[in-house]
C-alpha cells in the first residue's frame, strides 16, 4: 500500500491540490459564519420574546395592583361617607 501511494503521488497536481484545499477552507469558514449568524439570530429572537413576555406580565401585574388600590380607596371612601 505504501508503495502504491508513493507511485500515485507523482500524479497529483500540487497546484490543483492546494487550490482545492484553499477552497475547502474558505467554504468551511463561510459555513461557520452562516451557522453562527443563524444561531445568533435565533438567540436574539428568543431573548426578545422573553423580554416581551416579561414586559407583558409586568404590565398585567401593574394593572392589577392599580385596580386593587383604586378599589380599596373607593371602599374606604364609602365607609367614611356611609
mmCIF file of the N, C-alpha and C atoms, coordinates in Angstrom:
data_MODEL
# 
_entry.id   MODEL 
# 
loop_
_atom_site.group_PDB 
_atom_site.id 
_atom_site.type_symbol 
_atom_site.label_atom_id 
_atom_site.label_alt_id 
_atom_site.label_comp_id 
_atom_site.label_asym_id 
_atom_site.label_entity_id 
_atom_site.label_seq_id 
_atom_site.pdbx_PDB_ins_code 
_atom_site.Cartn_x 
_atom_site.Cartn_y 
_atom_site.Cartn_z 
_atom_site.occupancy 
_atom_site.B_iso_or_equiv 
_atom_site.pdbx_formal_charge 
_atom_site.auth_seq_id 
_atom_site.auth_comp_id 
_atom_site.auth_asym_id 
_atom_site.auth_atom_id 
_atom_site.pdbx_PDB_model_num 
ATOM 1   N N  . UNK A 1 1  ? 0.833   -1.198 0.000   1.00 0.00 ? 1  UNK A N  1 
ATOM 2   C CA . UNK A 1 1  ? 0.000   0.000  0.000   1.00 0.00 ? 1  UNK A CA 1 
ATOM 3   C C  . UNK A 1 1  ? 0.871   1.253  0.000   1.00 0.00 ? 1  UNK A C  1 
ATOM 4   N N  . UNK A 1 2  ? 1.930   1.271  0.834   1.00 0.00 ? 2  UNK A N  1 
ATOM 5   C CA . UNK A 1 2  ? 2.814   2.431  0.865   1.00 0.00 ? 2  UNK A CA 1 
ATOM 6   C C  . UNK A 1 2  ? 3.466   2.671  -0.478  1.00 0.00 ? 2  UNK A C  1 
ATOM 7   N N  . UNK A 1 3  ? 3.848   1.590  -1.169  1.00 0.00 ? 3  UNK A N  1 
ATOM 8   C CA . UNK A 1 3  ? 4.479   1.707  -2.482  1.00 0.00 ? 3  UNK A CA 1 
ATOM 9   C C  . UNK A 1 3  ? 3.491   2.294  -3.491  1.00 0.00 ? 3  UNK A C  1 
ATOM 10  N N  . UNK A 1 4  ? 2.218   1.874  -3.418  1.00 0.00 ? 4  UNK A N  1 
ATOM 11  C CA . UNK A 1 4  ? 1.186   2.377  -4.330  1.00 0.00 ? 4  UNK A CA 1 
ATOM 12  C C  . UNK A 1 4  ? 0.961   3.864  -4.116  1.00 0.00 ? 4  UNK A C  1 
ATOM 13  N N  . UNK A 1 5  ? 0.932   4.283  -2.870  1.00 0.00 ? 5  UNK A N  1 
ATOM 14  C CA . UNK A 1 5  ? 0.732   5.711  -2.589  1.00 0.00 ? 5  UNK A CA 1 
ATOM 15  C C  . UNK A 1 5  ? 1.895   6.538  -3.105  1.00 0.00 ? 5  UNK A C  1 
ATOM 16  N N  . UNK A 1 6  ? 3.115   6.033  -2.962  1.00 0.00 ? 6  UNK A N  1 
ATOM 17  C CA . UNK A 1 6  ? 4.284   6.775  -3.457  1.00 0.00 ? 6  UNK A CA 1 
ATOM 18  C C  . UNK A 1 6  ? 4.241   6.910  -4.977  1.00 0.00 ? 6  UNK A C  1 
ATOM 19  N N  . UNK A 1 7  ? 3.824   5.870  -5.655  1.00 0.00 ? 7  UNK A N  1 
ATOM 20  C CA . UNK A 1 7  ? 3.766   5.930  -7.121  1.00 0.00 ? 7  UNK A CA 1 
ATOM 21  C C  . UNK A 1 7  ? 2.649   6.876  -7.562  1.00 0.00 ? 7  UNK A C  1 
ATOM 22  N N  . UNK A 1 8  ? 1.471   6.748  -6.931  1.00 0.00 ? 8  UNK A N  1 
ATOM 23  C CA . UNK A 1 8  ? 0.330   7.583  -7.318  1.00 0.00 ? 8  UNK A CA 1 
ATOM 24  C C  . UNK A 1 8  ? 0.526   9.042  -6.922  1.00 0.00 ? 8  UNK A C  1 
ATOM 25  N N  . UNK A 1 9  ? 1.337   9.313  -5.928  1.00 0.00 ? 9  UNK A N  1 
ATOM 26  C CA . UNK A 1 9  ? 1.543   10.705 -5.528  1.00 0.00 ? 9  UNK A CA 1 
ATOM 27  C C  . UNK A 1 9  ? 2.283   11.493 -6.599  1.00 0.00 ? 9  UNK A C  1 
ATOM 28  N N  . UNK A 1 10 ? 2.971   10.804 -7.494  1.00 0.00 ? 10 UNK A N  1 
ATOM 29  C CA . UNK A 1 10 ? 3.634   11.502 -8.602  1.00 0.00 ? 10 UNK A CA 1 
ATOM 30  C C  . UNK A 1 10 ? 2.614   12.105 -9.557  1.00 0.00 ? 10 UNK A C  1 
ATOM 31  N N  . UNK A 1 11 ? 1.409   11.557 -9.578  1.00 0.00 ? 11 UNK A N  1 
ATOM 32  C CA . UNK A 1 11 ? 0.389   12.036 -10.497 1.00 0.00 ? 11 UNK A CA 1 
ATOM 33  C C  . UNK A 1 11 ? -0.441  13.177 -9.913  1.00 0.00 ? 11 UNK A C  1 
ATOM 34  N N  . UNK A 1 12 ? -0.244  13.514 -8.664  1.00 0.00 ? 12 UNK A N  1 
ATOM 35  C CA . UNK A 1 12 ? -1.028  14.565 -8.017  1.00 0.00 ? 12 UNK A CA 1 
ATOM 36  C C  . UNK A 1 12 ? -0.509  15.924 -8.474  1.00 0.00 ? 12 UNK A C  1 
ATOM 37  N N  . UNK A 1 13 ? -1.417  16.731 -8.934  1.00 0.00 ? 13 UNK A N  1 
ATOM 38  C CA . UNK A 1 13 ? -1.073  18.093 -9.322  1.00 0.00 ? 13 UNK A CA 1 
ATOM 39  C C  . UNK A 1 13 ? -1.104  18.939 -8.050  1.00 0.00 ? 13 UNK A C  1 
ATOM 40  N N  . UNK A 1 14 ? 0.054   19.324 -7.573  1.00 0.00 ? 14 UNK A N  1 
ATOM 41  C CA . UNK A 1 14 ? 0.144   20.023 -6.283  1.00 0.00 ? 14 UNK A CA 1 
ATOM 42  C C  . UNK A 1 14 ? -0.561  21.373 -6.313  1.00 0.00 ? 14 UNK A C  1 
ATOM 43  N N  . UNK A 1 15 ? -0.517  22.052 -7.451  1.00 0.00 ? 15 UNK A N  1 
ATOM 44  C CA . UNK A 1 15 ? -1.183  23.343 -7.552  1.00 0.00 ? 15 UNK A CA 1 
ATOM 45  C C  . UNK A 1 15 ? -2.697  23.180 -7.428  1.00 0.00 ? 15 UNK A C  1 
ATOM 46  N N  . UNK A 1 16 ? -3.247  22.189 -8.118  1.00 0.00 ? 16 UNK A N  1 
ATOM 47  C CA . UNK A 1 16 ? -4.691  21.915 -8.026  1.00 0.00 ? 16 UNK A CA 1 
ATOM 48  C C  . UNK A 1 16 ? -5.069  21.465 -6.616  1.00 0.00 ? 16 UNK A C  1 
ATOM 49  N N  . UNK A 1 17 ? -4.220  20.640 -6.005  1.00 0.00 ? 17 UNK A N  1 
ATOM 50  C CA . UNK A 1 17 ? -4.493  20.172 -4.643  1.00 0.00 ? 17 UNK A CA 1 
ATOM 51  C C  . UNK A 1 17 ? -4.506  21.348 -3.671  1.00 0.00 ? 17 UNK A C  1 
ATOM 52  N N  . UNK A 1 18 ? -3.579  22.293 -3.838  1.00 0.00 ? 18 UNK A N  1 
ATOM 53  C CA . UNK A 1 18 ? -3.533  23.475 -2.969  1.00 0.00 ? 18 UNK A CA 1 
ATOM 54  C C  . UNK A 1 18 ? -4.784  24.329 -3.182  1.00 0.00 ? 18 UNK A C  1 
ATOM 55  N N  . UNK A 1 19 ? -5.183  24.508 -4.451  1.00 0.00 ? 19 UNK A N  1 
ATOM 56  C CA . UNK A 1 19 ? -6.398  25.284 -4.746  1.00 0.00 ? 19 UNK A CA 1 
ATOM 57  C C  . UNK A 1 19 ? -7.620  24.627 -4.103  1.00 0.00 ? 19 UNK A C  1 
ATOM 58  N N  . UNK A 1 20 ? -7.708  23.306 -4.225  1.00 0.00 ? 20 UNK A N  1 
ATOM 59  C CA . UNK A 1 20 ? -8.828  22.581 -3.642  1.00 0.00 ? 20 UNK A CA 1 
ATOM 60  C C  . UNK A 1 20 ? -8.854  22.733 -2.127  1.00 0.00 ? 20 UNK A C  1 
ATOM 61  N N  . UNK A 1 21 ? -7.691  22.600 -1.498  1.00 0.00 ? 21 UNK A N  1 
ATOM 62  C CA . UNK A 1 21 ? -7.606  22.749 -0.041  1.00 0.00 ? 21 UNK A CA 1 
ATOM 63  C C  . UNK A 1 21 ? -8.005  24.161 0.374   1.00 0.00 ? 21 UNK A C  1 
ATOM 64  N N  . UNK A 1 22 ? -7.526  25.151 -0.365  1.00 0.00 ? 22 UNK A N  1 
ATOM 65  C CA . UNK A 1 22 ? -7.862  26.548 -0.052  1.00 0.00 ? 22 UNK A CA 1 
ATOM 66  C C  . UNK A 1 22 ? -9.358  26.793 -0.205  1.00 0.00 ? 22 UNK A C  1 
ATOM 67  N N  . UNK A 1 23 ? -9.948  26.277 -1.282  1.00 0.00 ? 23 UNK A N  1 
ATOM 68  C CA . UNK A 1 23 ? -11.390 26.456 -1.492  1.00 0.00 ? 23 UNK A CA 1 
ATOM 69  C C  . UNK A 1 23 ? -12.197 25.758 -0.391  1.00 0.00 ? 23 UNK A C  1 
ATOM 70  N N  . UNK A 1 24 ? -11.769 24.575 0.003   1.00 0.00 ? 24 UNK A N  1 
ATOM 71  C CA . UNK A 1 24 ? -12.467 23.876 1.084   1.00 0.00 ? 24 UNK A CA 1 
ATOM 72  C C  . UNK A 1 24 ? -12.363 24.651 2.389   1.00 0.00 ? 24 UNK A C  1 
ATOM 73  N N  . UNK A 1 25 ? -11.187 25.231 2.660   1.00 0.00 ? 25 UNK A N  1 
ATOM 74  C CA . UNK A 1 25 ? -11.026 26.044 3.864   1.00 0.00 ? 25 UNK A CA 1 
ATOM 75  C C  . UNK A 1 25 ? -11.941 27.265 3.830   1.00 0.00 ? 25 UNK A C  1 
ATOM 76  N N  . UNK A 1 26 ? -12.015 27.913 2.677   1.00 0.00 ? 26 UNK A N  1 
ATOM 77  C CA . UNK A 1 26 ? -12.870 29.104 2.542   1.00 0.00 ? 26 UNK A CA 1 
ATOM 78  C C  . UNK A 1 26 ? -14.340 28.728 2.729   1.00 0.00 ? 26 UNK A C  1 
ATOM 79  N N  . UNK A 1 27 ? -14.763 27.632 2.079   1.00 0.00 ? 27 UNK A N  1 
ATOM 80  C CA . UNK A 1 27 ? -16.160 27.199 2.203   1.00 0.00 ? 27 UNK A CA 1 
ATOM 81  C C  . UNK A 1 27 ? -16.477 26.801 3.643   1.00 0.00 ? 27 UNK A C  1 
ATOM 82  N N  . UNK A 1 28 ? -15.509 26.204 4.312   1.00 0.00 ? 28 UNK A N  1 
ATOM 83  C CA . UNK A 1 28 ? -15.699 25.834 5.712   1.00 0.00 ? 28 UNK A CA 1 
ATOM 84  C C  . UNK A 1 28 ? -15.906 27.077 6.570   1.00 0.00 ? 28 UNK A C  1 
ATOM 85  N N  . UNK A 1 29 ? -15.091 28.094 6.348   1.00 0.00 ? 29 UNK A N  1 
ATOM 86  C CA . UNK A 1 29 ? -15.229 29.349 7.111   1.00 0.00 ? 29 UNK A CA 1 
ATOM 87  C C  . UNK A 1 29 ? -16.573 30.015 6.831   1.00 0.00 ? 29 UNK A C  1 
ATOM 88  N N  . UNK A 1 30 ? -16.978 30.024 5.561   1.00 0.00 ? 30 UNK A N  1 
ATOM 89  C CA . UNK A 1 30 ? -18.272 30.627 5.210   1.00 0.00 ? 30 UNK A CA 1 
ATOM 90  C C  . UNK A 1 30 ? -19.407 29.872 5.899   1.00 0.00 ? 30 UNK A C  1 
ATOM 91  N N  . UNK A 1 31 ? -19.334 28.543 5.893   1.00 0.00 ? 31 UNK A N  1 
ATOM 92  C CA . UNK A 1 31 ? -20.362 27.746 6.563   1.00 0.00 ? 31 UNK A CA 1 
ATOM 93  C C  . UNK A 1 31 ? -20.386 28.047 8.055   1.00 0.00 ? 31 UNK A C  1 
ATOM 94  N N  . UNK A 1 32 ? -19.216 28.204 8.674   1.00 0.00 ? 32 UNK A N  1 
ATOM 95  C CA . UNK A 1 32 ? -19.173 28.545 10.102  1.00 0.00 ? 32 UNK A CA 1 
ATOM 96  C C  . UNK A 1 32 ? -19.800 29.905 10.358  1.00 0.00 ? 32 UNK A C  1 
ATOM 97  N N  . UNK A 1 33 ? -19.507 30.873 9.499   1.00 0.00 ? 33 UNK A N  1 
ATOM 98  C CA . UNK A 1 33 ? -20.055 32.230 9.676   1.00 0.00 ? 33 UNK A CA 1 
ATOM 99  C C  . UNK A 1 33 ? -21.572 32.223 9.512   1.00 0.00 ? 33 UNK A C  1 
ATOM 100 N N  . UNK A 1 34 ? -22.070 31.519 8.499   1.00 0.00 ? 34 UNK A N  1 
ATOM 101 C CA . UNK A 1 34 ? -23.516 31.452 8.276   1.00 0.00 ? 34 UNK A CA 1 
ATOM 102 C C  . UNK A 1 34 ? -24.196 30.759 9.451   1.00 0.00 ? 34 UNK A C  1 
ATOM 103 N N  . UNK A 1 35 ? -23.639 29.639 9.903   1.00 0.00 ? 35 UNK A N  1 
ATOM 104 C CA . UNK A 1 35 ? -24.210 28.907 11.032  1.00 0.00 ? 35 UNK A CA 1 
ATOM 105 C C  . UNK A 1 35 ? -24.198 29.771 12.292  1.00 0.00 ? 35 UNK A C  1 
ATOM 106 N N  . UNK A 1 36 ? -23.088 30.455 12.524  1.00 0.00 ? 36 UNK A N  1 
ATOM 107 C CA . UNK A 1 36 ? -23.002 31.347 13.686  1.00 0.00 ? 36 UNK A CA 1 
ATOM 108 C C  . UNK A 1 36 ? -24.025 32.466 13.605  1.00 0.00 ? 36 UNK A C  1 
ATOM 109 N N  . UNK A 1 37 ? -24.228 33.000 12.406  1.00 0.00 ? 37 UNK A N  1 
ATOM 110 C CA . UNK A 1 37 ? -25.234 34.048 12.228  1.00 0.00 ? 37 UNK A CA 1 
ATOM 111 C C  . UNK A 1 37 ? -26.634 33.551 12.518  1.00 0.00 ? 37 UNK A C  1 
ATOM 112 N N  . UNK A 1 38 ? -26.933 32.339 12.063  1.00 0.00 ? 38 UNK A N  1 
ATOM 113 C CA . UNK A 1 38 ? -28.257 31.764 12.343  1.00 0.00 ? 38 UNK A CA 1 
ATOM 114 C C  . UNK A 1 38 ? -28.454 31.527 13.835  1.00 0.00 ? 38 UNK A C  1 
ATOM 115 N N  . UNK A 1 39 ? -27.431 31.017 14.495  1.00 0.00 ? 39 UNK A N  1 
ATOM 116 C CA . UNK A 1 39 ? -27.535 30.803 15.943  1.00 0.00 ? 39 UNK A CA 1 
ATOM 117 C C  . UNK A 1 39 ? -27.724 32.128 16.679  1.00 0.00 ? 39 UNK A C  1 
ATOM 118 N N  . UNK A 1 40 ? -26.995 33.147 16.249  1.00 0.00 ? 40 UNK A N  1 
ATOM 119 C CA . UNK A 1 40 ? -27.126 34.470 16.873  1.00 0.00 ? 40 UNK A CA 1 
ATOM 120 C C  . UNK A 1 40 ? -28.523 35.033 16.650  1.00 0.00 ? 40 UNK A C  1 
ATOM 121 N N  . UNK A 1 41 ? -29.056 34.852 15.456  1.00 0.00 ? 41 UNK A N  1 
ATOM 122 C CA . UNK A 1 41 ? -30.411 35.323 15.163  1.00 0.00 ? 41 UNK A CA 1 
ATOM 123 C C  . UNK A 1 41 ? -31.438 34.616 16.044  1.00 0.00 ? 41 UNK A C  1 
ATOM 124 N N  . UNK A 1 42 ? -31.327 33.288 16.150  1.00 0.00 ? 42 UNK A N  1 
ATOM 125 C CA . UNK A 1 42 ? -32.267 32.539 16.986  1.00 0.00 ? 42 UNK A CA 1 
ATOM 126 C C  . UNK A 1 42 ? -32.149 32.955 18.453  1.00 0.00 ? 42 UNK A C  1 
ATOM 127 N N  . UNK A 1 43 ? -30.924 33.146 18.925  1.00 0.00 ? 43 UNK A N  1 
ATOM 128 C CA . UNK A 1 43 ? -30.723 33.588 20.302  1.00 0.00 ? 43 UNK A CA 1 
ATOM 129 C C  . UNK A 1 43 ? -31.337 34.963 20.515  1.00 0.00 ? 43 UNK A C  1 
ATOM 130 N N  . UNK A 1 44 ? -31.103 35.865 19.572  1.00 0.00 ? 44 UNK A N  1 
ATOM 131 C CA . UNK A 1 44 ? -31.662 37.212 19.680  1.00 0.00 ? 44 UNK A CA 1 
ATOM 132 C C  . UNK A 1 44 ? -33.177 37.203 19.711  1.00 0.00 ? 44 UNK A C  1 
ATOM 133 N N  . UNK A 1 45 ? -33.790 36.384 18.856  1.00 0.00 ? 45 UNK A N  1 
ATOM 134 C CA . UNK A 1 45 ? -35.253 36.302 18.836  1.00 0.00 ? 45 UNK A CA 1 
ATOM 135 C C  . UNK A 1 45 ? -35.796 35.703 20.126  1.00 0.00 ? 45 UNK A C  1 
ATOM 136 N N  . UNK A 1 46 ? -35.081 34.717 20.666  1.00 0.00 ? 46 UNK A N  1 
ATOM 137 C CA . UNK A 1 46 ? -35.511 34.102 21.926  1.00 0.00 ? 46 UNK A CA 1 
ATOM 138 C C  . UNK A 1 46 ? -35.439 35.113 23.057  1.00 0.00 ? 46 UNK A C  1 
ATOM 139 N N  . UNK A 1 47 ? -34.363 35.861 23.119  1.00 0.00 ? 47 UNK A N  1 
ATOM 140 C CA . UNK A 1 47 ? -34.204 36.873 24.171  1.00 0.00 ? 47 UNK A CA 1 
ATOM 141 C C  . UNK A 1 47 ? -35.277 37.948 24.013  1.00 0.00 ? 47 UNK A C  1 
ATOM 142 N N  . UNK A 1 48 ? -35.528 38.392 22.770  1.00 0.00 ? 48 UNK A N  1 
ATOM 143 C CA . UNK A 1 48 ? -36.557 39.408 22.535  1.00 0.00 ? 48 UNK A CA 1 
ATOM 144 C C  . UNK A 1 48 ? -37.921 38.902 22.993  1.00 0.00 ? 48 UNK A C  1 
ATOM 145 N N  . UNK A 1 49 ? -38.231 37.639 22.689  1.00 0.00 ? 49 UNK A N  1 
ATOM 146 C CA . UNK A 1 49 ? -39.510 37.074 23.102  1.00 0.00 ? 49 UNK A CA 1 
ATOM 147 C C  . UNK A 1 49 ? -39.625 37.038 24.621  1.00 0.00 ? 49 UNK A C  1 
ATOM 148 N N  . UNK A 1 50 ? -38.542 36.656 25.278  1.00 0.00 ? 50 UNK A N  1 
ATOM 149 C CA . UNK A 1 50 ? -38.555 36.620 26.754  1.00 0.00 ? 50 UNK A CA 1 
ATOM 150 C C  . UNK A 1 50 ? -38.764 38.020 27.324  1.00 0.00 ? 50 UNK A C  1 
ATOM 151 N N  . UNK A 1 51 ? -38.097 39.002 26.742  1.00 0.00 ? 51 UNK A N  1 
ATOM 152 C CA . UNK A 1 51 ? -38.251 40.388 27.219  1.00 0.00 ? 51 UNK A CA 1 
ATOM 153 C C  . UNK A 1 51 ? -39.678 40.865 26.997  1.00 0.00 ? 51 UNK A C  1 
ATOM 154 N N  . UNK A 1 52 ? -40.235 40.590 25.811  1.00 0.00 ? 52 UNK A N  1 
ATOM 155 C CA . UNK A 1 52 ? -41.622 40.984 25.525  1.00 0.00 ? 52 UNK A CA 1 
ATOM 156 C C  . UNK A 1 52 ? -42.590 40.335 26.510  1.00 0.00 ? 52 UNK A C  1 
ATOM 157 N N  . UNK A 1 53 ? -42.389 39.053 26.807  1.00 0.00 ? 53 UNK A N  1 
ATOM 158 C CA . UNK A 1 53 ? -43.249 38.368 27.769  1.00 0.00 ? 53 UNK A CA 1 
ATOM 159 C C  . UNK A 1 53 ? -43.113 38.976 29.155  1.00 0.00 ? 53 UNK A C  1 
ATOM 160 N N  . UNK A 1 54 ? -41.888 39.306 29.554  1.00 0.00 ? 54 UNK A N  1 
ATOM 161 C CA . UNK A 1 54 ? -41.677 39.921 30.869  1.00 0.00 ? 54 UNK A CA 1 
ATOM 162 C C  . UNK A 1 54 ? -42.367 41.280 30.949  1.00 0.00 ? 54 UNK A C  1 
ATOM 163 N N  . UNK A 1 55 ? -42.314 42.036 29.865  1.00 0.00 ? 55 UNK A N  1 
ATOM 164 C CA . UNK A 1 55 ? -42.977 43.351 29.840  1.00 0.00 ? 55 UNK A CA 1 
ATOM 165 C C  . UNK A 1 55 ? -44.489 43.179 29.946  1.00 0.00 ? 55 UNK A C  1 
ATOM 166 N N  . UNK A 1 56 ? -45.038 42.203 29.208  1.00 0.00 ? 56 UNK A N  1 
ATOM 167 C CA . UNK A 1 56 ? -46.485 41.962 29.276  1.00 0.00 ? 56 UNK A CA 1 
ATOM 168 C C  . UNK A 1 56 ? -46.919 41.553 30.677  1.00 0.00 ? 56 UNK A C  1 
ATOM 169 N N  . UNK A 1 57 ? -46.171 40.657 31.295  1.00 0.00 ? 57 UNK A N  1 
ATOM 170 C CA . UNK A 1 57 ? -46.507 40.200 32.644  1.00 0.00 ? 57 UNK A CA 1 
ATOM 171 C C  . UNK A 1 57 ? -46.411 41.361 33.632  1.00 0.00 ? 57 UNK A C  1 
ATOM 172 N N  . UNK A 1 58 ? -45.352 42.160 33.507  1.00 0.00 ? 58 UNK A N  1 
ATOM 173 C CA . UNK A 1 58 ? -45.191 43.315 34.400  1.00 0.00 ? 58 UNK A CA 1 
ATOM 174 C C  . UNK A 1 58 ? -46.343 44.298 34.221  1.00 0.00 ? 58 UNK A C  1 
ATOM 175 N N  . UNK A 1 59 ? -46.734 44.523 32.984  1.00 0.00 ? 59 UNK A N  1 
ATOM 176 C CA . UNK A 1 59 ? -47.860 45.421 32.709  1.00 0.00 ? 59 UNK A CA 1 
ATOM 177 C C  . UNK A 1 59 ? -49.148 44.884 33.325  1.00 0.00 ? 59 UNK A C  1 
ATOM 178 N N  . UNK A 1 60 ? -49.373 43.583 33.186  1.00 0.00 ? 60 UNK A N  1 
ATOM 179 C CA . UNK A 1 60 ? -50.577 42.979 33.779  1.00 0.00 ? 60 UNK A CA 1 
ATOM 180 C C  . UNK A 1 60 ? -50.561 43.105 35.301  1.00 0.00 ? 60 UNK A C  1 
ATOM 181 N N  . UNK A 1 61 ? -49.421 42.872 35.921  1.00 0.00 ? 61 UNK A N  1 
ATOM 182 C CA . UNK A 1 61 ? -49.305 42.968 37.384  1.00 0.00 ? 61 UNK A CA 1 
ATOM 183 C C  . UNK A 1 61 ? -49.536 44.409 37.831  1.00 0.00 ? 61 UNK A C  1 
ATOM 184 N N  . UNK A 1 62 ? -48.947 45.348 37.104  1.00 0.00 ? 62 UNK A N  1 
ATOM 185 C CA . UNK A 1 62 ? -49.129 46.758 37.479  1.00 0.00 ? 62 UNK A CA 1 
ATOM 186 C C  . UNK A 1 62 ? -50.598 47.163 37.331  1.00 0.00 ? 62 UNK A C  1 
ATOM 187 N N  . UNK A 1 63 ? -51.264 46.683 36.288  1.00 0.00 ? 63 UNK A N  1 
ATOM 188 C CA . UNK A 1 63 ? -52.691 46.970 36.113  1.00 0.00 ? 63 UNK A CA 1 
ATOM 189 C C  . UNK A 1 63 ? -53.514 46.373 37.243  1.00 0.00 ? 63 UNK A C  1 
ATOM 190 N N  . UNK A 1 64 ? -53.168 45.161 37.652  1.00 0.00 ? 64 UNK A N  1 
ATOM 191 C CA . UNK A 1 64 ? -53.881 44.504 38.741  1.00 0.00 ? 64 UNK A CA 1 
ATOM 192 C C  . UNK A 1 64 ? -53.677 45.262 40.044  1.00 0.00 ? 64 UNK A C  1 
ATOM 193 N N  . UNK A 1 65 ? -52.457 45.680 40.314  1.00 0.00 ? 65 UNK A N  1 
ATOM 194 C CA . UNK A 1 65 ? -52.169 46.453 41.536  1.00 0.00 ? 65 UNK A CA 1 
ATOM 195 C C  . UNK A 1 65 ? -52.926 47.768 41.516  1.00 0.00 ? 65 UNK A C  1 
ATOM 196 N N  . UNK A 1 66 ? -52.935 48.425 40.359  1.00 0.00 ? 66 UNK A N  1 
ATOM 197 C CA . UNK A 1 66 ? -53.640 49.703 40.237  1.00 0.00 ? 66 UNK A CA 1 
ATOM 198 C C  . UNK A 1 66 ? -55.141 49.529 40.490  1.00 0.00 ? 66 UNK A C  1 
ATOM 199 N N  . UNK A 1 67 ? -55.722 48.481 39.918  1.00 0.00 ? 67 UNK A N  1 
ATOM 200 C CA . UNK A 1 67 ? -57.147 48.227 40.132  1.00 0.00 ? 67 UNK A CA 1 
ATOM 201 C C  . UNK A 1 67 ? -57.441 47.915 41.598  1.00 0.00 ? 67 UNK A C  1 
ATOM 202 N N  . UNK A 1 68 ? -56.567 47.135 42.229  1.00 0.00 ? 68 UNK A N  1 
ATOM 203 C CA . UNK A 1 68 ? -56.753 46.781 43.635  1.00 0.00 ? 68 UNK A CA 1 
ATOM 204 C C  . UNK A 1 68 ? -56.690 48.028 44.511  1.00 0.00 ? 68 UNK A C  1 
ATOM 205 N N  . UNK A 1 69 ? -55.707 48.886 44.245  1.00 0.00 ? 69 UNK A N  1 
ATOM 206 C CA . UNK A 1 69 ? -55.575 50.112 45.047  1.00 0.00 ? 69 UNK A CA 1 
ATOM 207 C C  . UNK A 1 69 ? -56.756 51.045 44.847  1.00 0.00 ? 69 UNK A C  1 
ATOM 208 N N  . UNK A 1 70 ? -57.235 51.188 43.616  1.00 0.00 ? 70 UNK A N  1 
ATOM 209 C CA . UNK A 1 70 ? -58.371 52.090 43.387  1.00 0.00 ? 70 UNK A CA 1 
ATOM 210 C C  . UNK A 1 70 ? -59.646 51.527 44.020  1.00 0.00 ? 70 UNK A C  1 
ATOM 211 N N  . UNK A 1 71 ? -59.797 50.211 44.020  1.00 0.00 ? 71 UNK A N  1 
ATOM 212 C CA . UNK A 1 71 ? -60.957 49.585 44.661  1.00 0.00 ? 71 UNK A CA 1 
ATOM 213 C C  . UNK A 1 71 ? -60.911 49.807 46.168  1.00 0.00 ? 71 UNK A C  1 
ATOM 214 N N  . UNK A 1 72 ? -59.729 49.686 46.771  1.00 0.00 ? 72 UNK A N  1 
ATOM 215 C CA . UNK A 1 72 ? -59.596 49.894 48.207  1.00 0.00 ? 72 UNK A CA 1 
ATOM 216 C C  . UNK A 1 72 ? -59.904 51.343 48.572  1.00 0.00 ? 72 UNK A C  1 
ATOM 217 N N  . UNK A 1 73 ? -59.446 52.282 47.740  1.00 0.00 ? 73 UNK A N  1 
ATOM 218 C CA . UNK A 1 73 ? -59.718 53.701 48.011  1.00 0.00 ? 73 UNK A CA 1 
ATOM 219 C C  . UNK A 1 73 ? -61.221 53.978 47.939  1.00 0.00 ? 73 UNK A C  1 
ATOM 220 N N  . UNK A 1 74 ? -61.891 53.374 46.967  1.00 0.00 ? 74 UNK A N  1 
ATOM 221 C CA . UNK A 1 74 ? -63.335 53.568 46.831  1.00 0.00 ? 74 UNK A CA 1 
ATOM 222 C C  . UNK A 1 74 ? -64.063 52.977 48.035  1.00 0.00 ? 74 UNK A C  1 
ATOM 223 N N  . UNK A 1 75 ? -63.611 51.810 48.483  1.00 0.00 ? 75 UNK A N  1 
ATOM 224 C CA . UNK A 1 75 ? -64.228 51.173 49.630  1.00 0.00 ? 75 UNK A CA 1 
ATOM 225 C C  . UNK A 1 75 ? -64.046 52.025 50.885  1.00 0.00 ? 75 UNK A C  1 
ATOM 226 N N  . UNK A 1 76 ? -62.859 52.595 51.066  1.00 0.00 ? 76 UNK A N  1 
ATOM 227 C CA . UNK A 1 76 ? -62.609 53.438 52.218  1.00 0.00 ? 76 UNK A CA 1 
ATOM 228 C C  . UNK A 1 76 ? -63.486 54.694 52.169  1.00 0.00 ? 76 UNK A C  1 
ATOM 229 N N  . UNK A 1 77 ? -63.620 55.257 50.959  1.00 0.00 ? 77 UNK A N  1 
ATOM 230 C CA . UNK A 1 77 ? -64.445 56.455 50.818  1.00 0.00 ? 77 UNK A CA 1 
ATOM 231 C C  . UNK A 1 77 ? -65.920 56.139 51.151  1.00 0.00 ? 77 UNK A C  1 
ATOM 232 N N  . UNK A 1 78 ? -66.400 54.977 50.728  1.00 0.00 ? 78 UNK A N  1 
ATOM 233 C CA . UNK A 1 78 ? -67.776 54.600 51.009  1.00 0.00 ? 78 UNK A CA 1 
ATOM 234 C C  . UNK A 1 78 ? -67.969 54.376 52.509  1.00 0.00 ? 78 UNK A C  1 
ATOM 235 N N  . UNK A 1 79 ? -66.967 53.793 53.176  1.00 0.00 ? 79 UNK A N  1 
ATOM 236 C CA . UNK A 1 79 ? -67.080 53.527 54.619  1.00 0.00 ? 79 UNK A CA 1 
ATOM 237 C C  . UNK A 1 79 ? -67.125 54.844 55.394  1.00 0.00 ? 79 UNK A C  1 
ATOM 238 N N  . UNK A 1 80 ? -66.347 55.823 54.954  1.00 0.00 ? 80 UNK A N  1 
ATOM 239 C CA . UNK A 1 80 ? -66.325 57.126 55.646  1.00 0.00 ? 80 UNK A CA 1 
ATOM 240 C C  . UNK A 1 80 ? -67.649 57.871 55.443  1.00 0.00 ? 80 UNK A C  1 
ATOM 241 N N  . UNK A 1 81 ? -68.193 57.794 54.237  1.00 0.00 ? 81 UNK A N  1 
ATOM 242 C CA . UNK A 1 81 ? -69.428 58.520 53.982  1.00 0.00 ? 81 UNK A CA 1 
ATOM 243 C C  . UNK A 1 81 ? -70.676 57.760 54.452  1.00 0.00 ? 81 UNK A C  1 
ATOM 244 N N  . UNK A 1 82 ? -70.552 56.466 54.609  1.00 0.00 ? 82 UNK A N  1 
ATOM 245 C CA . UNK A 1 82 ? -71.702 55.624 54.944  1.00 0.00 ? 82 UNK A CA 1 
ATOM 246 C C  . UNK A 1 82 ? -72.092 55.632 56.337  1.00 0.00 ? 82 UNK A C  1 
# 
